Amino acid sequence: MQKIVRPGITLRNVAVRQPLDLTPKLGKLGDKFELTIKAKQLAGFSLVLSNAKGEALAIGYDRAANHYFIDRSKSGVVGFNAKFAGRHTAPRLATGPEASLTLLFDAGSVELFADHGLTVMSELFFPTEAMTTLKLSADHGFTVQELTYSAVAVKVQ
């Protein structure tokens, strides 16, 4: 099996003052993609992947608590276990203001590698239809130095 990353779309110096729908800039989201975010000054933010049914998966950083989070409480089928739904967190271990995040998505999972792997999270989710929209919001304004979206295909040999 071989991972093939298609040429990506890179956005630079994206100022987030209100919720920003990234979907028109990135095009149709694939069921497997990689998203990288680099910032010179990390601020509280949320990246929300959603679908037409209102199901949503939120990934972000809570500056006040100094932790990353993945919230799958509205991500689709969640009622099979009381501990499944909710906001799961991991501490930010990096101490500098700069941040680098890599997110790997597929139809039912997300992996977060923050600050060059100092913080790592992995979560499953079960949407009832494909996630098609990607929005970015910030608590008090946030400038993304660089955001890169790359569709990923898996080739079986």
C-alpha positions in Angstrom: 0.0 0.0 0.0 1.3 3.4 -0.9 0.1 6.9 0.2 -0.1 9.4 -2.6 -0.4 13.1 -1.6 -1.8 15.2 -4.5 -0.5 18.7 -5.0 -1.9 20.9 -2.3 -3.6 24.3 -2.0 -1.7 26.7 0.2 -3.2 29.8 1.8 -0.9 32.4 3.4 -1.5 35.1 6.0 -5.2 34.2 6.6 -6.7 36.6 9.1 -9.5 35.0 11.1 -11.6 37.7 12.8 -15.0 35.9 12.3 -15.8 32.3 11.3 -14.3 31.7 7.9 -15.6 29.0 5.6 -12.5 27.6 3.9 -14.4 25.2 1.6 -14.7 27.6 -1.3 -11.0 28.2 -1.3 -10.1 24.5 -0.9 -12.7 23.0 -3.2 -14.5 19.8 -2.6 -13.1 18.0 0.4 -12.0 14.5 -0.2 -12.7 11.7 2.2 -8.9 11.5 3.0 -6.9 14.7 3.4 -4.0 16.3 5.2 -4.2 19.8 6.6 -1.3 21.7 8.0 -1.5 25.0 9.9 1.4 27.2 10.9 1.2 30.3 13.1 3.7 32.7 14.5 1.5 33.4 17.5 -0.9 30.6 18.5 -4.3 31.8 19.7 -7.5 30.0 20.7 -9.1 28.6 17.6 -11.5 25.9 16.3 -11.5 24.1 13.0 -14.9 22.5 12.3 -15.6 19.8 9.8 -19.3 19.4 9.1 -22.0 18.1 6.8 -25.4 19.1 5.5 -27.1 17.1 8.4 -25.5 19.4 11.0 -23.0 16.8 12.2 -19.7 18.4 13.2 -16.3 17.5 14.4 -14.3 20.4 16.1 -10.5 20.4 16.5 -8.7 23.3 18.1 -6.7 25.0 20.8 -8.1 26.4 24.1 -5.6 29.1 25.1 -6.9 29.7 28.6 -6.6 26.0 29.5 -3.4 25.6 27.3 -4.7 22.4 25.7 -5.6 21.1 22.3 -9.1 19.5 21.9 -11.2 17.3 19.6 -14.9 17.6 20.2 -17.0 14.8 18.6 -20.2 15.4 20.6 -22.1 16.3 17.4 -20.1 14.2 15.0 -22.8 11.7 14.0 -23.5 8.4 15.8 -22.4 9.0 19.4 -25.0 7.5 21.6 -23.6 4.0 22.0 -21.3 4.9 24.9 -21.6 7.8 27.4 -17.9 8.5 27.2 -17.6 8.6 23.4 -19.3 11.9 22.8 -17.7 15.0 24.2 -14.6 17.1 24.1 -11.3 15.3 24.6 -8.2 17.2 25.5 -4.4 17.0 25.5 -2.0 19.5 27.0 0.1 21.8 24.8 3.7 20.9 25.8 5.4 23.5 23.6 6.3 26.7 25.4 6.9 29.1 22.5 4.3 31.2 20.7 4.8 29.6 17.3 2.7 26.5 16.4 2.7 23.9 13.7 -0.2 21.5 13.4 -0.7 18.6 11.1 -4.2 17.0 10.8 -4.8 13.8 9.0 -8.5 13.1 8.2 -10.3 10.2 6.7 -14.0 9.5 6.5 -14.1 8.4 10.2 -11.0 9.4 12.0 -8.7 12.4 12.7 -5.2 12.5 13.9 -3.6 15.7 15.3 0.1 16.2 15.5 0.8 19.5 17.2 4.1 21.3 17.7 6.1 18.8 15.7 4.6 15.8 17.5 4.9 17.1 21.1 1.1 16.7 21.4 -0.7 13.9 19.5 -4.3 13.0 19.5 -6.3 10.4 17.6 -10.1 10.1 17.5 -12.7 8.1 15.6 -16.0 9.5 14.7 -19.1 8.2 12.9 -20.9 10.7 10.6 -24.0 9.5 8.8 -22.9 11.2 5.6 -19.7 12.7 4.3 -18.2 15.8 5.9 -18.2 18.5 3.2 -17.5 21.9 4.9 -14.4 23.2 6.7 -14.7 26.3 8.8 -12.0 28.1 10.9 -12.9 30.4 13.8 -10.8 32.2 16.5 -11.6 33.3 20.0 -10.1 36.8 19.7 -8.6 36.9 16.2 -5.9 34.7 14.8 -3.6 34.9 11.8 -2.6 31.7 10.1 0.8 32.1 8.6 0.3 29.2 6.3 -2.5 26.6 5.8 -2.0 23.8 3.3 -4.7 21.3 2.2 -3.7 18.1 0.4 -6.0 15.4 -0.8 -4.6 11.9 -0.1 -5.2 8.8 -2.1 -4.1 5.3 -1.1 -2.9 3.0 -3.8 -2.9 -0.7 -3.2 -0.3 -2.7 -5.1 
